[in-house]
Amino acid sequence: MDKYDLLVIGSGPAGEKAAVKAAYFGYKVALVEKYSVYGGAGVNTGTLPSKTLKETALYLSGKYDKGLYGIDRDIEGETSIENFMFRKDYVIRTESDEVHQNLIRHKVDIFHGTASFVDEHTVHVEGAVTVDLKSDYILIATGSYPFHPTNIPFDTKRVHDSDTILQLKRFPKSIAVLGAGVIGCEYATIFSTMGSKVYLINRGDQILPFIDQEIVGELVEMMRHDQIELLFNRSVQELKVPESDETPIEVHLESGETLNVDMFLFAAGRNGSTKDLKLENVGIQPTKRETIEVNEQYQTSVPNIYAVGDVIGFPALASTSMDQGRVAVAHIFNTKDIEQVAQVLPFGVYTVPEISSAGITEEEAKEKGLAYCTGVAYHKNMPRGKIMGVERGMLKLIFTKDDLVIRGVSIIGNLATELIHHGMSLIDNQRTVVNVIGNVYNYPTLHELYKYAAYDGLGNLSGHKIKK
C-alpha cells in the first residue's frame, strides 16, 4: 500500500489548491474525487455556473445597453434555453478540465470514488477501483450540498434546489424563490432579467445582513423596479405540485396567502458534505448542519486531520476556500509562506446589478461606537458610466473622523466585484480619503467613483460640499 504525505478529499477550490501547493513543495500527494468531474461545487454547481448565467442573462436581455447610442438591441425570435445554458456548460467543461490538468501537472495521484475514514491515517475509497490509502495528514475539502426540508417536494423538474436549477429544460413563466440570501437573490435577479415573474420569499424582514444596508436598500429598490415581488416575514407551509406542467404550482404560505407559479426554487441553506466520511471512526463530531469545526489553522479535533472550504461553514466562498487550503498546507508542512487568510476579505454578490464589499458596514461602525463619516458617488454621474449607459449603482466609503482612514467600502452596480479590490487595498493599507483624492485614476473609468466618494465624504465631514 502506497503511503502519502498528504491525502486530500475533494477537488473543489480548497482541495485543488491544497493538493497542488503541497505537491509544489515536493510532498507526495493523493486526491480523492467522488465524481467524474473536477472542481467541486465551485466549478460545477455553484460559483462559476451561476455567475455565467448572470452574464448570459445580461447579454441576451440587453439590460444595460438597450437603447445605448440610440440603437435598440432586439433579440431575433425567442431566446432558447439551449442558448441560455450554452456558455454555462462551456465554462463548466473547460474549468473542470483545467483543474484536472493542474493536478496532473503537479503529479498529484488521483483516485475516483467515495472516501471514508478507517482510522486517522487511513481512508477507504469505494469506486471503480476499491483501495485503502494511508497518509500522514488528511485534508477534508468535500464542500456542501443544498439542504432539503421535508415539506418541499423536490422533483428536479419544477421544484428545484440550487444544484438542479442549473439543469432547466425550459424557462419558467414565473418562479417563487424561497430564501433571500446570496443564492436566492442572485437567481431572483437572473430570472427577472430573463423575463420571468419572480416572487422572493424571506422569513425575516432583512436580506443580506452582512452587506451595508444602504446598499441593500438600493438592491431592494432595483428589484422592485424590475417587478420582483418581495415577500418579507413569510414562510412556506406547503407546496402542491400538479401532475400537469400546464397547471400552476400552489405555494401555500403560513400567512394564509397562496402563490400560483410555474416553478419553485429552494435557496435557503446548505449542509456540509460529511455523511459519507464516517467521521465517527476518527472521533470527529459534525455540527447540526453537518459542518466540521476547526481551529485557526483549519485543524480538526484530530491533530493530523484538517478541513477547509464549504465543509467548515461561513464564509463558504470559493475565493477564501482556496486560501484556506493553502494556509492549512503551510501549517502542516511549515512552508513559511502564507500563515493566515487575509484579514480584509471581499464579499461578492452576483445579483443584477452586482454588490461587493470589504471592511466594515455602516451598521458595524455604529455597533463599534466609531466616530465615522460616509461618502458616496454614483455610476450615472461618472463619465464612464454615461458612456456605458449605466443608470444604476453607487460606491460608498466609510472612514473614521479623527484620522480620515477608510474602514469600509461597499459597491452596487456594474463591475462592483472588480472595483472592490482597490477598496480592499485602501483598507488594508489604512489609506485616507485625502490619499484617495491625491490618487490619479485613468479617465474615464469607474475607479473615479473612489475619488468622488472621498470628496463627498470630506464635504459631509466639514458640513459643506467640496469642489470636485
LOROGU-362668 format. One line per 4 residues: for each residue x, y, z negated of C-alpha. Coordinates in Angstrom, 2 decimals, always signed. Example, Ala and Ser with C-alpha at 12.3 -4.5 7.8 and 13.67 -1.06 7.14 Angstrom:
<sedrens>
+12.30:-4.50:-7.80 | +13.67:-1.06:-7.14;
</sedrens>
This chain:
<sedrens>
+0.00:+0.00:+0.00 | +1.39:+3.42:+1.01 | +1.75:+5.96:-1.77 | +1.30:+9.68:-1.18;
+2.42:+12.82:-2.94 | -0.98:+14.41:-2.31 | -4.32:+12.97:-1.24 | -6.95:+15.47:-0.08;
-10.64:+14.55:+0.13 | -12.39:+16.71:+2.72 | -11.19:+18.61:+5.81 | -13.09:+21.86:+5.27;
-11.31:+25.22:+4.92 | -10.00:+24.39:+1.42 | -8.92:+20.83:+2.18 | -7.28:+21.56:+5.51;
-5.19:+24.45:+4.20 | -4.12:+22.49:+1.11 | -3.09:+19.44:+3.12 | -1.20:+21.47:+5.72;
+0.62:+23.55:+3.11 | +1.79:+20.51:+1.16 | +2.94:+18.84:+4.38 | +4.75:+22.02:+5.43;
+6.82:+21.83:+2.24 | +7.82:+18.27:+3.10 | +5.45:+16.26:+0.95 | +3.74:+13.08:+2.11;
+0.06:+13.90:+2.52 | -3.08:+11.95:+3.34 | -6.53:+13.37:+4.03 | -9.87:+11.56:+3.88;
-12.74:+12.89:+6.01 | -16.19:+11.35:+5.69 | -17.44:+12.42:+9.11 | -16.16:+12.12:+12.66;
-15.79:+15.89:+12.95 | -13.37:+18.14:+11.10 | -13.69:+21.45:+9.30 | -16.49:+20.69:+6.85;
-19.47:+23.00:+6.46 | -17.29:+26.00:+7.33 | -16.93:+24.80:+10.91 | -19.92:+22.52:+11.43;
-22.97:+23.64:+9.44 | -22.22:+26.88:+7.65 | -19.86:+29.77:+8.18 | -18.97:+29.65:+11.88;
-22.23:+28.27:+13.35 | -24.49:+30.79:+11.61 | -22.21:+33.71:+12.44 | -22.07:+32.59:+16.06;
-25.88:+32.51:+16.20 | -25.95:+36.03:+14.78 | -23.64:+37.31:+17.54 | -25.61:+35.36:+20.14;
-28.87:+36.86:+18.91 | -27.43:+40.37:+19.17 | -26.15:+39.71:+22.68 | -29.31:+38.09:+24.00;
-31.62:+40.67:+22.46 | -29.52:+43.70:+23.42 | -30.31:+45.02:+19.94 | -27.54:+47.60:+19.74;
-27.16:+48.55:+23.35 | -30.72:+48.60:+24.68 | -31.12:+51.86:+26.50 | -27.47:+52.82:+26.00;
-26.21:+55.15:+28.77 | -29.83:+55.41:+29.93 | -29.88:+51.82:+31.14 | -32.41:+49.33:+29.76;
-30.98:+45.87:+29.37 | -33.60:+43.23:+30.06 | -33.13:+39.51:+29.88 | -34.34:+37.81:+33.03;
-37.02:+35.40:+32.00 | -37.27:+33.84:+28.56 | -34.09:+33.02:+26.71 | -33.87:+29.25:+26.33;
-32.95:+27.50:+23.12 | -30.10:+25.94:+25.09 | -28.68:+29.40:+25.84 | -29.10:+30.35:+22.19;
-27.23:+27.28:+20.93 | -24.55:+27.08:+23.64 | -21.92:+29.31:+22.02 | -22.53:+27.81:+18.60;
-21.88:+24.31:+19.94 | -18.75:+25.52:+21.75 | -17.31:+27.15:+18.63 | -18.02:+24.06:+16.51;
-16.39:+21.74:+19.04 | -13.27:+23.82:+19.63 | -12.71:+24.70:+15.95 | -13.19:+21.09:+14.84;
-10.57:+20.10:+17.42 | -8.23:+22.83:+16.16 | -8.49:+21.61:+12.55 | -7.74:+18.07:+13.73;
-4.75:+19.20:+15.76 | -3.42:+21.29:+12.87 | -3.45:+18.23:+10.61 | -1.71:+16.16:+13.29;
+0.93:+18.87:+13.90 | +1.83:+18.75:+10.22 | +1.92:+14.93:+10.20 | -0.92:+14.52:+7.72;
-2.22:+10.92:+7.69 | -5.98:+10.96:+8.36 | -8.47:+8.36:+7.11 | -12.17:+8.38:+8.02;
-14.75:+7.12:+5.55 | -16.40:+7.74:+2.19 | -13.93:+8.34:-0.64 | -14.50:+7.22:-4.23;
-12.23:+7.06:-7.27 | -10.93:+3.72:-8.52 | -8.73:+5.37:-11.11 | -6.94:+8.71:-11.49;
-4.31:+7.79:-8.89 | -6.31:+5.52:-6.56 | -9.05:+6.37:-4.07 | -11.09:+3.75:-2.22;
-12.04:+4.67:+1.35 | -15.04:+2.86:+2.85 | -15.18:+3.34:+6.61 | -14.40:+1.64:+9.88;
-11.27:+0.50:+8.07 | -11.53:-0.08:+4.32 | -8.46:+0.91:+2.37 | -7.26:+1.91:-1.10;
-4.92:+4.91:-1.20 | -2.58:+5.80:-4.05 | -1.30:+9.29:-4.72 | +0.49:+11.24:-7.43;
-2.00:+14.08:-7.04 | -5.54:+14.16:-5.67 | -7.38:+17.26:-4.49 | -11.18:+17.23:-4.13;
-12.47:+19.51:-1.37 | -15.76:+17.83:-0.50 | -17.80:+21.02:-0.15 | -21.52:+21.31:-0.76;
-24.89:+20.36:+0.72 | -28.34:+22.01:+0.76 | -30.40:+21.42:-2.38 | -33.72:+19.65:-1.67;
-36.53:+20.32:-4.17 | -39.22:+17.65:-4.34 | -42.06:+19.97:-3.32 | -40.57:+20.73:+0.10;
-41.32:+18.04:+2.75 | -38.18:+18.38:+4.89 | -38.62:+16.78:+8.30 | -35.74:+18.30:+10.35;
-38.38:+19.30:+12.90 | -40.42:+22.15:+11.47 | -39.32:+22.17:+7.82 | -35.60:+22.82:+7.64;
-32.65:+23.38:+5.35 | -29.61:+25.49:+6.29 | -27.98:+22.47:+7.98 | -30.85:+21.22:+10.13;
-31.89:+24.72:+11.23 | -28.82:+24.58:+13.48 | -30.40:+21.77:+15.49 | -33.57:+23.56:+16.60;
-35.16:+22.34:+19.82 | -37.29:+25.45:+20.29 | -37.65:+28.97:+18.93 | -40.13:+29.39:+16.08;
-43.00:+31.74:+16.82 | -42.97:+32.56:+13.14 | -40.94:+31.33:+10.20 | -41.09:+31.56:+6.41;
-37.68:+31.66:+4.73 | -37.55:+30.77:+1.03 | -34.56:+32.31:-0.71 | -33.23:+35.82:-0.17;
-29.60:+35.05:-0.89 | -26.85:+35.28:+1.70 | -28.08:+32.36:+3.83 | -31.74:+33.35:+3.68;
-31.09:+37.00:+4.55 | -28.78:+36.06:+7.41 | -31.26:+33.69:+9.05 | -34.20:+36.02:+8.44;
-32.48:+38.77:+10.43 | -31.25:+36.37:+13.12 | -34.76:+35.05:+13.83 | -36.25:+38.53:+13.64;
-33.69:+39.70:+16.20 | -34.80:+36.87:+18.49 | -38.43:+37.96:+18.22 | -39.82:+35.56:+15.60;
-42.23:+36.86:+12.95 | -40.36:+36.38:+9.65 | -41.58:+36.12:+6.06 | -38.77:+36.28:+3.50;
-39.85:+34.85:+0.14 | -37.87:+35.65:-3.00 | -38.51:+34.51:-6.58 | -37.22:+37.78:-8.03;
-37.57:+41.45:-7.20 | -33.94:+41.90:-6.16 | -31.89:+40.45:-3.31 | -28.11:+40.09:-3.04;
-27.45:+41.22:-6.65 | -23.66:+41.14:-6.19 | -23.88:+43.85:-3.50 | -24.25:+47.58:-4.24;
-28.00:+48.11:-4.47 | -27.97:+51.33:-2.44 | -26.55:+49.28:+0.41 | -29.10:+46.54:-0.25;
-31.82:+49.19:-0.15 | -30.65:+50.15:+3.33 | -30.85:+46.49:+4.38 | -34.37:+46.13:+2.97;
-35.48:+49.25:+4.82 | -33.96:+47.92:+8.06 | -35.60:+44.52:+7.54 | -39.00:+46.14:+7.14;
-38.35:+48.29:+10.20 | -37.67:+45.07:+12.11 | -41.01:+43.61:+10.98 | -39.60:+41.20:+8.39;
-42.20:+40.84:+5.68 | -40.51:+40.71:+2.28 | -42.46:+38.87:-0.41 | -40.83:+39.59:-3.77;
-41.67:+37.83:-7.04 | -43.18:+34.89:-5.16 | -42.61:+31.15:-5.36 | -43.74:+28.33:-3.08;
-46.18:+25.92:-4.66 | -46.56:+23.50:-1.77 | -46.36:+23.10:+1.99 | -48.99:+21.43:+4.13;
-47.43:+20.28:+7.38 | -49.97:+19.16:+10.03 | -49.30:+16.35:+12.48 | -49.71:+18.63:+15.48;
-46.91:+21.09:+16.23 | -49.57:+23.45:+17.56 | -51.20:+23.77:+14.14 | -49.54:+26.17:+11.68;
-47.82:+25.02:+8.52 | -49.66:+26.22:+5.43 | -47.27:+27.72:+2.87 | -49.13:+27.98:-0.42;
-47.58:+30.44:-2.85 | -48.03:+30.29:-6.62 | -49.61:+33.75:-6.39 | -52.53:+32.17:-4.53;
-51.52:+33.59:-1.16 | -51.21:+31.36:+1.91 | -48.90:+31.94:+4.87 | -49.54:+30.27:+8.21;
-46.24:+29.80:+10.04 | -44.70:+27.79:+12.83 | -41.60:+26.74:+10.84 | -40.19:+26.87:+7.32;
-36.57:+27.28:+6.14 | -35.50:+26.45:+2.59 | -32.41:+28.52:+1.79 | -32.40:+28.65:-2.00;
-29.29:+26.87:-3.15 | -26.63:+24.27:-2.50 | -25.17:+21.48:-4.64 | -21.61:+20.23:-4.85;
-20.92:+17.13:-2.76 | -19.75:+14.84:-5.56 | -22.30:+12.00:-5.59 | -20.15:+9.52:-3.65;
-16.91:+10.19:-5.54 | -17.65:+8.01:-8.60 | -16.20:+10.67:-10.86 | -17.21:+8.62:-13.88;
-14.32:+6.27:-13.07 | -11.87:+9.05:-13.97 | -13.88:+10.73:-16.70 | -14.87:+13.91:-14.82;
-18.37:+15.14:-15.64 | -20.00:+17.24:-12.90 | -22.38:+20.11:-13.74 | -26.15:+20.03:-13.19;
-25.57:+21.40:-9.69 | -23.02:+18.61:-9.10 | -20.07:+21.01:-9.02 | -16.71:+20.41:-10.73;
-15.29:+22.65:-13.44 | -11.65:+23.70:-13.05 | -9.11:+26.00:-14.71 | -7.35:+28.98:-13.12;
-5.02:+26.66:-11.19 | -8.00:+24.60:-9.93 | -7.06:+21.69:-12.18 | -9.89:+19.48:-13.45;
-10.07:+17.83:-16.88 | -7.81:+15.12:-15.42 | -4.35:+16.75:-15.05 | -3.37:+15.24:-11.68;
-6.80:+15.82:-10.06 | -7.66:+19.23:-8.63 | -10.79:+20.65:-6.96 | -11.24:+23.63:-4.64;
-13.81:+25.22:-2.35 | -17.60:+25.00:-2.48 | -17.43:+21.92:-4.72 | -16.40:+24.18:-7.64;
-19.20:+26.70:-7.02 | -19.03:+30.51:-6.78 | -17.89:+32.31:-4.69 | -18.15:+29.43:-2.18;
-16.67:+31.44:+0.69 | -14.52:+29.92:+3.43 | -12.02:+32.77:+3.02 | -11.48:+32.25:-0.70;
-11.64:+28.45:-0.38 | -8.63:+28.46:+1.93 | -6.52:+30.31:-0.63 | -7.84:+28.17:-3.49;
-6.39:+25.18:-1.65 | -3.08:+26.97:-1.18 | -2.93:+28.07:-4.84 | -3.67:+24.53:-6.04;
-0.79:+23.16:-3.94 | +1.51:+25.92:-5.22 | +0.71:+24.84:-8.78 | +1.05:+21.11:-8.05;
+4.42:+21.35:-6.32 | +5.72:+24.60:-7.82 | +6.26:+26.19:-4.42 | +6.53:+29.66:-5.98;
+4.76:+31.50:-3.17 | +1.08:+32.19:-3.85 | +0.34:+31.91:-7.56 | -3.30:+33.02:-7.54;
-6.12:+34.05:-5.24 | -6.11:+37.82:-4.64 | -7.90:+39.89:-7.28 | -9.68:+42.06:-4.71;
-11.89:+39.86:-2.55 | -14.05:+40.78:+0.44 | -17.67:+39.70:+0.47 | -19.29:+39.45:+3.87;
-22.99:+39.01:+4.58 | -23.57:+38.44:+8.28 | -27.05:+39.86:+8.46 | -28.21:+42.13:+11.27;
-26.65:+44.56:+10.54 | -23.64:+43.22:+8.62 | -22.86:+44.00:+4.98 | -19.44:+43.82:+3.40;
-17.99:+44.97:+0.09 | -14.87:+44.92:-2.05 | -14.18:+46.10:-5.57 | -16.95:+47.29:-7.88;
-20.50:+48.29:-7.07 | -22.16:+51.40:-8.47 | -24.15:+49.17:-10.80 | -20.92:+47.67:-12.15;
-19.42:+51.14:-12.58 | -22.41:+52.08:-14.74 | -22.18:+48.86:-16.76 | -18.49:+49.51:-17.43;
-19.25:+53.04:-18.56 | -16.92:+54.55:-15.96 | -16.99:+58.25:-15.13 | -17.33:+57.83:-11.39;
-18.43:+59.58:-8.26 | -19.54:+58.36:-4.84 | -19.13:+59.49:-1.26 | -20.92:+58.24:+1.85;
-20.64:+58.54:+5.60 | -22.97:+57.28:+8.33 | -22.17:+55.38:+11.51 | -24.53:+57.54:+13.59;
-22.58:+60.69:+12.69 | -19.24:+59.32:+13.88 | -18.23:+59.99:+17.50 | -17.51:+56.27:+17.91;
-20.93:+55.48:+16.53 | -22.54:+57.79:+19.06 | -20.53:+56.20:+21.86 | -21.71:+52.75:+20.71;
-25.30:+53.91:+20.39 | -25.43:+52.92:+16.72 | -28.35:+54.35:+14.79 | -27.93:+52.47:+11.52;
-25.18:+51.95:+8.99 | -23.22:+53.64:+6.23 | -19.99:+53.37:+4.23 | -19.93:+54.12:+0.51;
-16.90:+54.82:-1.67 | -16.86:+54.64:-5.46 | -14.00:+56.40:-7.22 | -13.19:+57.42:-10.78;
-13.43:+61.13:-11.54 | -10.31:+61.57:-13.64 | -7.79:+60.14:-11.18 | -9.81:+60.00:-7.90;
-8.75:+56.35:-7.45 | -11.04:+54.31:-5.18 | -12.59:+51.42:-7.13 | -15.15:+50.05:-4.69;
-16.15:+50.11:-1.03 | -19.48:+48.94:+0.37 | -20.49:+49.00:+4.04 | -23.59:+48.18:+6.03;
-23.60:+48.38:+9.81 | -21.62:+47.46:+12.89 | -18.29:+45.76:+12.18 | -18.74:+46.02:+8.39;
-16.89:+42.73:+7.84 | -13.94:+44.06:+9.85 | -13.90:+47.57:+8.37 | -13.85:+46.30:+4.77;
-10.23:+45.16:+4.93 | -8.93:+48.73:+4.94 | -11.09:+49.33:+1.88 | -9.56:+46.31:+0.16;
-6.09:+47.74:+0.75 | -7.14:+51.10:-0.69 | -8.49:+49.45:-3.82 | -5.59:+47.04:-4.23;
-3.02:+49.83:-3.89 | -5.01:+52.25:-6.09 | -5.22:+54.86:-3.38 | -7.22:+58.03:-3.99;
-9.82:+59.84:-1.93 | -7.18:+62.56:-1.38 | -4.86:+59.90:+0.09 | -7.66:+58.86:+2.46;
-8.20:+62.43:+3.61 | -4.49:+62.58:+4.37 | -4.61:+59.42:+6.49 | -4.71:+59.68:+10.27;
-7.12:+57.29:+11.99 | -7.44:+56.61:+15.68 | -10.05:+58.87:+17.25 | -12.72:+57.90:+17.94;
-13.05:+54.87:+15.63 | -15.41:+53.73:+12.93 | -12.49:+53.88:+10.48 | -13.19:+57.61:+10.34;
-16.05:+56.64:+8.07 | -13.49:+56.37:+5.26 | -12.24:+59.94:+5.73 | -15.71:+61.46:+5.91;
-16.92:+59.45:+2.92 | -13.88:+60.73:+1.00 | -14.73:+64.32:+1.95 | -18.32:+63.71:+0.89;
-17.16:+62.31:-2.45 | -14.95:+65.31:-3.20 | -17.84:+67.56:-2.29 | -20.10:+65.71:-4.70;
-17.43:+65.94:-7.39 | -16.97:+69.70:-7.06 | -20.65:+70.43:-6.62 | -20.37:+71.70:-3.07;
-19.69:+70.19:+0.30 | -16.12:+70.34:+1.57 | -15.48:+71.30:+5.17 | -14.68:+68.18:+7.15;
</sedrens>
